[in-house]
Amino acid sequence: MTVLVPKDAGIAVVQGAVVFGRQPGNITSRILRYSYGTQLNVPFVQGVHESHRLNTIAGVDRCQGVFGKFIDIGTSLEVGHTVSRGYTSTTPNSSSIEIAVFSTDDTNPDPMYTDERGCKPLPPLSVYIPQTPELQSISVDYIFGDTVLHIKARDEKTKTPCEARLTLME
């Protein structure tokens, strides 16, 4: 087998970055290098979930730290591809919902829990919601295909956009 390495291979990378910076429309799709999911607290199922993950929240037995995958590794996405997911607060009178987004690579593409091998947390996402005495439902849109993950959130009851903040640095 012969492997060809172009002269000044590093320059080709820089040139590609310059072309993308000047004409981002040249890139029409991307292939995901990771699977993405969120950390969920789902209803606890005896015999399915590990007993040490049992946590009672507002009188409901829940399994803490479940990986809720919303897109698979290797998926080809057009620029602007949107994945929508709904979430519910776990306690009444909440003013925000913390959404923990995780990525996982091909060493473990289908983890059950977010603390398994290959799972890495992204910066936490805080969605600020109107404070009400009942549990809140929100819809979050994850917009892929660009060089960054864009996020939009809205209150499901009123369809009002919620402020969503992805914390990059503490």
ABEGO torsion letter per residue (X at the ends): XBBBBBBGAAAAAAAAAAAAAABAAABABBBBABBBBBBBBBBBBBGABBAAABBBBGGBBBBBGBBBBABBBGBBBBBGBBBBBBBBBABBGBABBBBBBBBBBAABABBABAABBGBBBBBBBBBBBBBBABBBBBBBBBBBGBABBBBBBBBAAAGBBBBBBBBABX
